[in-house]
Amino acid sequence: MNLVARILPYAQIILSVILVTTVLLQQSAAGLGGALGSGDTQSFHHTRRGFEKFLFYLSVVCAILFALFAFLSIIIKA
């Protein structure tokens, strides 16, 4: 248990860097025109393909792992 408590903060740092990177690399579907109200209505539905799909799934997995590691660190310290 002591080994897990020592490794866990480093794993959280690595996961947080990966999570921030994947979120920042994802493209916005709306763009600036959609934010100002002048976007076209056909851009509402967007299908993820290729690398964009991989980034989406990677960010979801990293977010879940980060939350689980955070709960695990709370349980270990208690």
Protein Blocks (a to p, Z undefined) as FASTA:
>chain_A
ZZmmmmmmmmmmmmmmmmmmmmmmpccfklmmlmnopacfklmpccdehjlmmmmmmmmm
mmmmmmmmmmmmmmmmZZ
